Amino acid sequence: MYNKITKRISFNLFGINIKFQLPLKAKNIDERFGNLLYELADPRTLKNVKLPQIMDLNTSLDFIINSNRSLARFGDGEFKLMFGESINFQKYDRLLEKRLKEIIKNNNENLTVGLPDTFGYCESEYFRKLLACLRKELYKFINFDTTYCNAFITRQFKFENKQDGEIYYKKFKRLWNNKEIVIIEGKGTYLGIGNDLFSNAASIKRIVCPNMDAFSKYQEILSEAMKQSKNKLFLLALGPTATVLADELSKNGFRAVDIGHIDIMYEMFLKGAKRLVPLENKIVFNKERKDKKFERCTDEKYYQEVIADLT
């Protein structure tokens, strides 16, 4: 199947999902690249460049900590689902597409939306290719009159030095300091298990959800969340489902923050890792999720914290 927007072809061969992208056609590409730096340096070029307003990492973190807003984050997976493509752990769903296109406009006064800060300067070759395909369509839904948080605040593990990282995570932990928290996570995520990430929280409860196609149980997850007290802080780690859940809960008087990969990133920081590496008993890579290669949690405290298992 060919997706006209993402320019990717996907098909199933003997039970294996295969995806690849058609090469972008370029005319006089050598000459264009050769002159690109000089064109970008010309102020006349910048007059025609349109970029979303995205806070830097520290400003984003300060904003989330000091405001009472919920946070919904967008990344490559949400972008693909917005335009008809499934991702590794979430099948395309029309309602999910609709909701993501509504949320990205950042019009909910109780919610702040996070976007990846890759629309201008971009270190990632992956995001560069992705935006080459999706920028025109995404710009139809992005609100250029508002300011977005940086979606990468929960994906930091490389710092200039160890002290900078310690300061960053010490600040992040202020978000749930002395608060009763409810974690909504996928099976095998085990947020905070084996580290001190939530050691300063007043209490922890957990709603465990499917780690594949969680949106198929969205109403059950939402219903279970709505049973909780509004003075509790929801911390979400459930992919695109968390993005929609943060919006819905914020409209119903709850505060929900999509913290995504923060537990994994904190583990990588503690290890001094230079790249993502496997962790014992936790899902780090999509392949582990798909192959169900994660062990039962050995910390009995975890099971005492689970108030609902929707898997």
C-alpha positions in Angstrom: 0.0 0.0 0.0 1.3 3.4 -1.0 0.8 6.4 1.3 0.8 9.6 -0.8 1.6 11.9 2.1 4.4 10.0 3.8 5.7 8.7 0.4 6.1 5.2 2.0 5.1 1.8 0.6 4.1 -0.9 3.0 3.2 -4.5 2.4 3.1 -7.8 4.2 5.5 -10.6 3.0 5.1 -14.0 4.6 3.8 -12.3 7.8 6.6 -9.7 7.9 5.6 -6.0 7.6 8.0 -4.3 5.2 8.1 -0.5 4.7 10.3 1.6 2.5 10.3 5.2 1.2 10.6 6.2 -2.4 13.5 8.5 -3.1 12.7 12.2 -3.4 13.2 13.6 -6.9 15.5 16.5 -7.1 16.5 18.7 -10.0 20.1 20.0 -10.2 20.7 18.7 -6.7 24.4 19.4 -6.6 24.0 23.0 -7.6 21.1 23.5 -5.1 23.1 22.2 -2.1 26.2 24.0 -3.2 24.4 27.3 -3.0 22.1 26.4 0.0 24.4 27.9 2.8 24.5 31.2 1.1 20.8 31.4 0.4 20.0 30.6 4.0 22.4 33.4 5.2 20.5 35.9 3.1 17.8 37.7 5.2 15.6 37.8 2.2 15.4 34.0 2.4 14.3 34.0 6.0 11.4 36.2 5.3 9.7 33.3 3.6 10.5 30.7 6.3 7.7 29.7 8.5 8.4 27.9 11.8 6.3 26.9 14.8 7.2 28.7 18.0 8.7 26.1 20.3 10.3 26.8 23.7 13.8 25.5 24.4 14.3 22.6 26.8 14.8 24.5 30.1 12.0 27.0 29.4 9.7 24.1 28.6 10.6 22.3 31.8 10.2 25.4 33.9 6.8 26.0 32.3 5.4 22.6 33.0 6.7 22.6 36.6 5.4 26.1 37.4 2.1 26.0 35.6 -0.9 23.8 36.3 -1.3 22.7 32.8 -1.4 19.2 31.4 1.0 18.2 28.7 0.4 16.2 25.4 3.4 15.5 23.3 3.8 14.8 19.6 6.5 13.0 17.9 7.1 11.0 14.7 4.6 8.3 15.6 1.8 10.9 16.2 2.7 12.6 12.9 2.4 9.4 10.9 -0.9 8.4 12.5 -2.3 11.8 11.7 -1.9 10.9 8.0 -3.1 7.4 7.7 0.0 5.3 8.6 0.3 2.7 11.4 3.4 2.6 13.6 5.2 -0.3 15.3 3.0 -0.4 18.4 -0.2 1.4 17.3 -2.5 0.6 14.4 -3.9 3.5 12.4 -7.3 4.5 13.7 -9.6 7.1 12.2 -10.7 8.4 15.6 -7.1 8.6 16.7 -6.2 10.6 13.6 -9.1 13.0 14.2 -8.2 13.6 17.8 -4.5 14.2 17.1 -5.4 16.7 14.4 -7.6 18.6 16.9 -5.1 18.5 19.8 -2.0 19.7 17.8 -3.8 23.0 17.3 -3.0 23.8 20.9 -6.3 25.5 21.6 -7.1 23.8 25.0 -6.5 26.4 27.7 -5.8 23.6 30.3 -3.3 21.8 28.1 0.1 22.6 26.6 1.2 20.7 23.5 4.7 19.6 22.9 6.3 19.4 19.5 9.8 18.1 18.6 12.2 21.0 18.0 13.2 19.8 14.6 11.3 22.2 12.2 14.3 24.5 11.8 17.7 23.4 12.8 17.7 19.6 12.9 20.5 17.2 14.0 18.4 14.1 13.2 18.7 12.7 9.7 15.5 10.7 10.5 13.4 13.8 11.4 14.9 15.7 8.4 13.6 13.1 6.0 10.3 12.8 7.9 9.6 16.6 7.7 10.6 16.7 4.1 7.5 14.5 3.5 5.1 15.8 6.1 5.9 19.5 6.7 3.3 20.8 4.1 0.5 18.7 5.6 1.5 19.3 9.2 1.5 23.1 8.7 -2.2 22.8 7.9 -2.8 21.9 11.6 0.0 23.6 13.6 -1.1 26.8 15.3 1.5 29.5 14.4 -0.1 32.0 16.8 0.7 30.0 19.9 3.8 28.7 21.6 4.5 25.0 22.0 6.6 23.1 24.6 9.6 21.1 23.5 8.5 17.5 23.2 12.0 16.3 23.9 12.0 17.4 27.5 11.4 13.8 28.5 14.1 12.4 26.2 17.3 13.7 27.6 20.2 11.6 28.8 23.2 13.2 27.2 24.5 16.3 29.0 27.7 18.4 28.9 28.6 16.9 32.3 27.1 14.7 35.0 26.3 17.7 37.2 24.1 19.3 34.4 22.1 16.0 34.2 21.7 15.9 38.0 20.4 19.4 38.0 18.0 18.7 35.1 16.4 15.6 36.8 16.4 17.2 40.2 14.3 20.0 38.6 12.1 17.5 36.8 11.3 15.7 40.0 9.8 18.8 41.4 6.8 18.2 39.2 5.5 15.3 41.4 7.2 16.3 44.7 4.9 15.3 47.7 2.1 14.6 45.3 -0.2 11.6 44.9 0.5 10.3 41.4 -1.3 7.9 39.2 0.9 6.4 36.5 -0.8 5.2 33.3 1.7 3.0 31.4 2.0 0.1 29.0 2.7 -3.4 30.2 6.4 -3.9 30.8 7.1 -0.2 31.1 7.6 -0.3 34.9 8.1 3.5 35.4 10.4 4.2 38.3 11.0 0.6 39.2 14.6 0.0 40.0 15.5 3.7 40.3 14.6 6.7 42.5 12.7 8.7 39.9 9.5 8.9 42.0 11.0 8.5 45.4 9.8 12.0 46.4 6.1 11.3 45.4 3.6 11.1 48.3 2.1 8.0 46.8 2.0 5.9 43.6 -0.9 4.1 41.9 -0.8 2.5 38.5 -3.2 1.7 35.7 -1.5 -0.9 33.4 -2.5 -0.9 29.8 -1.7 -2.9 26.6 1.7 -2.0 25.2 0.4 -2.7 21.7 -2.6 -0.9 20.2 -3.5 0.7 23.5 -6.0 3.1 21.7 -8.2 0.1 21.1 -9.0 0.2 24.9 -9.1 4.0 25.1 -12.6 4.2 26.6 -11.7 1.6 29.3 -8.5 3.5 30.2 -10.3 6.8 30.3 -13.1 5.4 32.4 -10.7 3.9 35.0 -8.8 7.2 35.1 -12.0 9.2 35.7 -12.6 7.2 38.9 -9.6 8.8 40.5 -9.5 12.0 42.7 -8.9 15.3 40.9 -6.2 16.2 43.3 -4.0 13.4 42.0 -1.4 14.0 39.2 -1.6 11.7 36.2 1.8 10.7 34.6 1.3 9.1 31.2 3.6 6.8 29.3 1.4 5.2 26.6 2.5 6.5 23.2 -0.1 8.3 21.0 -2.9 7.2 23.4 -1.3 9.3 26.1 -1.5 12.4 23.8 -5.3 12.0 23.5 -5.7 11.0 27.2 -3.9 14.1 28.4 -6.2 16.3 26.4 -9.4 14.5 27.6 -8.4 14.4 31.2 -7.4 18.1 31.2 -10.9 19.0 29.9 -12.4 17.1 32.8 -10.6 18.9 35.6 -7.6 16.6 36.0 -3.9 17.3 35.4 -2.2 14.8 33.2 1.4 15.1 32.0 2.7 12.9 29.2 6.2 12.0 30.4 6.8 9.3 27.8 10.3 7.9 27.8 11.6 9.7 30.9 12.2 6.6 32.9 14.3 5.0 30.2 16.2 8.2 29.7 16.8 8.6 33.4 18.2 5.0 33.5 20.5 5.8 30.5 21.7 8.9 32.3 22.4 7.0 35.5 24.4 4.5 33.5 26.4 7.2 31.6 25.2 5.6 28.4 26.1 7.2 25.1 23.3 5.5 23.3 20.2 3.5 24.1 21.0 0.1 25.5 18.8 -2.8 26.7 17.6 -2.7 30.3 16.8 -5.8 32.4 13.0 -6.2 32.9 12.1 -3.1 30.9 11.0 -2.3 27.4 13.5 0.0 25.6 13.1 -1.0 22.0 9.9 -1.6 19.9 11.2 -5.1 19.0 11.1 -6.1 22.7 7.5 -4.9 22.8 6.5 -6.8 19.7 8.3 -10.0 20.6 7.1 -9.7 24.2 10.7 -10.0 25.4 10.4 -8.5 28.9 10.3 -10.2 32.2 7.8 -10.2 35.0 8.6 -7.4 37.5 10.4 -8.8 40.5 9.6 -5.8 42.8 6.4 -6.8 44.7 5.8 -3.1 45.6 4.9 -2.6 41.9 2.0 -5.0 42.2 0.7 -3.3 45.3 0.6 -0.1 43.4 -1.5 -1.5 40.5 -5.1 -0.4 40.9 -6.3 -1.7 37.4 -4.8 -4.0 34.9 -6.5 -3.5 31.5 -4.2 -5.8 29.5 
